[in-house]
């Protein structure tokens, strides 16, 4: 008896939501497998990742071909546009608030960056003056040649 003749050619009913859930679970499983510590080298990880990607692609391609989606949206609900309207007033206010906050922070950054050379110059001047004063103090404290000779005797 030929096993090909016994294959059921009817498509399996499944909702697109369940299909997407299954796809998500399988992708999570693949990520979990790739994070296992038993994978030693990066090359091995890349090879396994490539094979797993190919496998999941084939699984879902075959599933899509053999499923009869029970909902009207079918699998196309993955590409739905963001339901938030760009004319939404709350969204506009939030965007405007973020833009103002960014502009304020940017102006502060520019102002502080403009002050950096002046602060660095002031700091280096203070360091130079401090070192100069310390050098003069050491020079004043050091004995003259005559005083040094007296100390030797």
C-alpha positions as CSV (number, residue, x, y, z in Angstrom):
1,X,0.0,0.0,0.0
2,X,1.4,3.4,-1.0
3,X,1.9,5.7,2.0
4,X,1.5,8.7,-0.3
5,X,-2.1,7.9,-1.0
6,X,-2.9,7.8,2.7
7,X,-1.7,11.4,3.3
8,X,-4.6,13.7,4.3
9,X,-4.6,16.6,1.9
10,X,-7.0,18.7,3.9
11,X,-5.7,21.8,5.5
12,X,-5.5,22.1,9.3
13,X,-7.8,24.8,10.7
14,X,-5.9,27.3,13.0
15,X,-6.4,30.9,13.9
16,X,-3.7,33.4,12.9
17,X,-3.4,34.4,16.6
18,X,-2.5,30.8,17.5
19,X,-0.1,30.6,14.6
20,X,1.7,33.7,15.8
21,X,1.8,32.4,19.3
22,X,3.3,29.2,18.1
23,X,5.8,31.1,16.1
24,X,6.8,33.3,19.1
25,X,7.2,30.2,21.3
26,X,9.4,28.5,18.8
27,X,11.5,31.6,18.4
28,X,11.9,31.9,22.1
29,X,13.0,28.2,22.2
30,X,15.6,28.9,19.5
31,X,17.0,31.8,21.6
32,X,17.1,29.7,24.7
33,X,19.0,27.0,22.8
34,X,21.5,29.5,21.5
35,X,22.1,30.8,25.1
36,X,23.1,27.4,26.4
37,X,26.6,27.3,27.9
38,X,27.4,24.0,26.1
39,X,28.1,25.9,22.9
40,X,31.8,26.5,23.0
41,X,33.0,28.7,20.2
42,X,31.5,31.7,18.5
43,X,31.8,29.9,15.1
44,X,29.7,27.0,16.5
45,X,27.1,29.4,17.8
46,X,26.8,31.1,14.4
47,X,26.5,27.8,12.7
48,X,23.8,26.6,15.1
49,X,22.0,29.9,14.8
50,X,22.0,29.7,11.0
51,X,20.7,26.1,11.0
52,X,18.0,26.9,13.6
53,X,16.9,29.9,11.5
54,X,16.7,27.8,8.4
55,X,14.8,25.1,10.3
56,X,12.2,27.5,11.8
57,X,11.8,29.2,8.4
58,X,11.1,25.8,6.8
59,X,8.7,24.8,9.6
60,X,6.6,27.9,9.3
61,X,6.6,28.0,5.6
62,X,5.3,24.4,5.6
63,X,2.8,25.3,8.3
64,X,1.4,28.3,6.4
65,X,1.0,26.1,3.3
66,X,-0.9,23.5,5.2
67,X,-3.1,25.6,7.4
68,X,-6.6,26.9,6.8
69,X,-6.8,30.1,8.9
70,X,-10.1,30.3,10.7
71,X,-10.2,34.0,11.1
72,X,-10.7,36.5,8.3
73,X,-7.5,38.5,9.0
74,X,-5.4,35.5,8.2
75,X,-1.6,35.8,8.8
76,X,-1.6,39.4,7.5
77,X,-2.3,40.7,11.0
78,X,1.4,40.7,11.7
79,X,1.8,43.8,9.5
80,X,-0.9,45.9,11.0
81,X,-0.1,49.6,11.1
82,X,0.3,51.2,14.5
83,X,-3.3,52.0,15.6
84,X,-2.3,55.3,17.1
85,X,-3.4,58.1,14.9
86,X,-0.7,60.8,14.2
87,X,-3.4,63.4,14.9
88,X,-3.8,62.2,18.4
89,X,-3.5,65.3,20.6
90,X,-2.0,63.5,23.6
91,X,0.7,62.1,21.3
92,X,1.4,65.5,19.8
93,X,1.8,67.0,23.3
94,X,4.1,64.2,24.3
95,X,6.2,64.6,21.2
96,X,6.4,68.3,21.7
97,X,7.3,67.9,25.4
98,X,10.1,65.5,24.4
99,X,11.4,67.9,21.7
100,X,11.5,70.8,24.1
101,X,13.2,68.7,26.8
102,X,15.8,67.6,24.2
103,X,16.3,71.2,23.0
104,X,16.8,72.4,26.6
105,X,19.3,69.6,27.3
106,X,21.1,70.3,24.1
107,X,21.4,74.0,24.8
108,X,22.7,73.2,28.3
109,X,25.3,70.8,26.8
110,X,26.4,73.5,24.3
111,X,26.7,76.1,27.0
112,X,28.7,73.8,29.2
113,X,30.9,72.7,26.4
114,X,31.5,76.4,25.5
115,X,32.7,76.9,29.1
116,X,35.2,74.0,29.1
117,X,38.1,75.9,27.5
118,X,37.8,78.8,29.9
119,X,37.6,76.4,32.9
120,X,40.6,74.4,31.7
121,X,42.6,77.6,31.1
122,X,41.7,78.9,34.6
123,X,42.6,75.6,36.2
124,X,46.0,75.4,34.4
125,X,46.7,79.0,35.4
126,X,46.0,78.2,39.0
127,X,48.2,75.1,38.8
128,X,51.0,77.1,37.2
129,X,50.7,79.9,39.8
130,X,50.7,77.4,42.7
131,X,53.7,75.6,41.4
132,X,55.5,78.9,40.9
133,X,54.7,80.0,44.4
134,X,55.9,76.6,45.8
135,X,59.1,76.9,43.7
136,X,59.8,80.4,45.1
137,X,59.1,79.2,48.6
138,X,61.6,76.4,48.2
139,X,64.1,78.8,46.7
140,X,63.7,81.2,49.6
141,X,64.1,78.4,52.1
142,X,67.2,76.8,50.6
143,X,70.4,78.0,52.1
144,X,72.9,80.2,50.2
145,X,76.3,78.8,49.2
146,X,77.9,80.7,52.1
147,X,75.4,79.3,54.6
148,X,75.9,75.8,53.2
149,X,79.7,76.1,53.6
150,X,79.3,77.2,57.2
151,X,77.1,74.1,57.8
152,X,79.8,71.9,56.4
153,X,82.4,73.1,58.8
